[in-house]
Amino acid sequence: MGIHTYFQSLTDLERIIRCPGKFKFQEHSVSAHSWKVVQYAKTLADIEESNGVVVDWKKLYEITSSHDYGEIFIGDIKTPVKHYSLELRAMLQKVEEGMVAHFIDDHIPQEFQHIFRRQLREGKDDSVEGKILEVADKLDQIYEAFTELQLGNTEKEFIIMYRTALIKIKGIKLHCVNYFLHHILPDIVSEGSRSPIDIEKITNEALAS
């Protein structure tokens, strides 16, 4: 019982593999994904600050480091499935949030419960920090898919993952998105030119959509 239960549960995130059921040259756990999202978000936030934007760093670290904690209870559901419809996505989010709430009620000491409810909530919203989380999360999808495509993985799901994440990112109004599109994405495409899969074509189609 108590916070020990929460600390112990974090190990479960190391056992949940992202994009289940598909062949992958490199597997990634939810735990590794969360760590990378924090790293992306730090740099993205620095870019925002360099453009005069005020960033709430405490909020940013809380929501980026804990944004997928709920997957302990429902696992990682394939991106095409959970985004099949807004209704399905809302239902999955409701289940996930409900199970997190029950976990907090059952295991976290009452004096800390309000903190855990704030930290383990869905952090993607219209705030600067929420948008940065969205970009960082989708950026990791791009890099995971890019690595598989670069290695010659012909699973269609990774093309869909790459395109969908890129389309989502380009629609978010942030300075760091402009920086990504003009300074980072060209490097991805350039490196991908050695891939047996035409990453440049996939990229251009996504940007034009």
Disulfide bonds with the S-S distance in Angstrom:
none
